[in-house]
Amino acid sequence: MTTTAPLADQHRGFRRFVRRHPYLSFLLVFNTLGQAIAFVPVVAARVYGVELDTELVLIITTLLFLLLPALVITYLARGEVGLRDLVRSMARFRVHAWWYLLPLLAVPAVTVLASLPVPDLTVQNVLVAYLTAFLPALLFQFLTTNWWEESVWMAFSKRHCNAASVHGGRCCSPPRSSPCNTSRWCSAEPSVRA
């Protein structure tokens, strides 16, 4: 005869695990489910001969298995205050606004300079290409992938890494390089849990 714990006890055990190990919980979700879904287009193409839109699959994977788990785990581990803090940090930029103009202006300028020898190149053609292709693609990529990724790796990971160091744990180096402020990845003054 087998006995099963009531569903409420199982949920408490899950929440307790997430509260005690938020970063591990996140890595388990991301490295198992997230990476498995990210490879679906490769498997579909090689095994079944079906071509899937890789970019769309990666955007959905980033949203569902990177950003969403970070938000849910933060809520479970640190409550509403921690979630609010994480969301605020996602909108806090650490450099001046003019640094964001660099890719918006410098890349098209270099493109125009490189295409000067092209016959029949007009300012109108350049502006149309910039406004209809380059700028929308850059904004779409930033909003759907880069912002979410950097928010998770820098805001979520840093907070839980610092929270671990409060309790005597040792945090690791950042998972990948980032234009964000990585010099305080393992700061001497870890953030206090809310």
N, C-alpha and C positions, 0 to 999 in steps of 0.2 A: 504494500500500500504506500502510495506516495502522498506527501503533503505539499501543498503549495502555499506560499506566502500570499496574503491578500494583496491585491493590486496596489492599494495605498502604501503598503510597506515597500513594495518594489519601487514605487515612485520616490519614496523617501530615501531609499538606498541610492537611487540614481542621482537625486539632488545632492545628497551628502557627498557622493563621489565627485560631482562637478564642483561643489563648493570647496572641497579639499584639494582638488587637482584641476583647476580650470584650464591651464595651459595644456596639460596632457589630454584633457577631454577634447579641446580644440584640435590638437594634432591628430588624435585618433579619427575624428570626423573628417578632417581635411585630407589626411594621408591615405585613408581607406576609401571612403565614398567619393570625395572630391577628385582624387587622382583617377579612380576607376571610371568615373563619368567623363573625365577629360580625355581619356583614351578611346572612348566609344567611336569617334570618327575614324581613327586609325584602324581599329578592329573591323568596323563595318566596311571600310574600303578594301582591306586585305583579305578578309575572310569571306565576306558576302558580296563584294563588288559594288557596294552601295556608297555613293559619295554624299556625305553629309556636310553641311555648312560648319566648318571647324570653328570659325569665329563666333558664330551664334552659340554653339555648344560651350565654348570657353566662357563666354559672357554669362550664360545661364549657370554654369558650374561655379564661376566666381561669385555670383550672387547667392546661390543656394548653399554652397558648401564652403565658402570662405567668409563672406560678410554676415549672412544670417546666423551661422553657428557662433560667430564672435559676439553678435548682439545678444543672442539667447543665453549663451554661457555667461556673459557679463551680467545679465539680469539675474540669473540663478546664483552666481557666485557673489555679486556685490550689491544686488538689489537695484531699485530704481535710481538711487543716487549714482551708482557706478555706471549704469546705462546712460544716464543723462551726461555724465562726465565724458564717457566714450564718444557719444554723438557730438558733444561740443568740441572735443579735440579733433574730430573729423573735419570740422569747418574752420579750425584755427590754422592759419598758414604761418610758417616760421620765417619766411623771406618776404621782402617787399614785393608789391604787386608788379613792379616793372620787370622783375625776373620772369614773370609769366608771359610778358610781351615778347620776350626773346624768341621762343619758337614760333610765335604767331607772325613776327615781322622778319626775323633774320633768315629763316628757312625759305620763305618766298623770295626774299631779296637775292639770296644766293642762287636760287633756281632761275630767276630772271637773268642774272649776270651770266650764268652758264648757258642760257639759251639765246644770248644776244646774236650769235652768228646765224640763228634760224631765220630764214627769209619770211617775210609777211608777219612777223611778230608785232603785235600792237599792244598798247597799254590796255585797251578794252579786252583783248583775248586773255591777258594776264589777270586782270581783275575778275573776269568771269570764271576762269579756272580756280582762282584763289577763293572766291566766294561760294562757288558751287561744288568744288571738290575738296580742296585742301582744308579749309577752315571747318566745314561740317565734319569731315572725317577725323580731324584732330580733336574737336570737342567731343564727338561721340566716343572716341577711344579713351579720352581722359575721364569722361563721366561714367562709362560702363565698365572700365577695367582698372585703370591706373588709380583713380581716387579710392575705390573700394579696397584694392590690394594694399596700397600704402597705409590706408586707415587701419586695416587689420594688422599688418605686420608691424607697424610702428606704434600705433595707439594701443591696440589690444595686447599685443605681445609684450610691449614695454611695461604696461601697467601690471600685468600678471607676473612678469619677471621680477619687477620691483617688489610686488607684494610677497613673492616667494622669499626674497632676500630679507624681508622684515622678520620672517619666521625662521631664519637661520639657513635657508636654502641658498644655493649658488645659481646665478643665472648665466646663461650662455651668451655667446656673441650673436648678433642679429643674423637671421636666416639668409639674408642677401643684402647687397649694398642698396642704398637708397639715397636720394637727394635730400631726405629729411635729416633732422638733427640726430645723427647716430652717435655723437660724442658723449651723450648722456644715456646711452643704452643701459648701462648698469651704473646708475648714478650712486654717489656715495650716500645721498639722502633718499632712500627709497620712499615711495609714496605710501601713506598709511591707508589701510583698508577702511572704506566707509562703513 
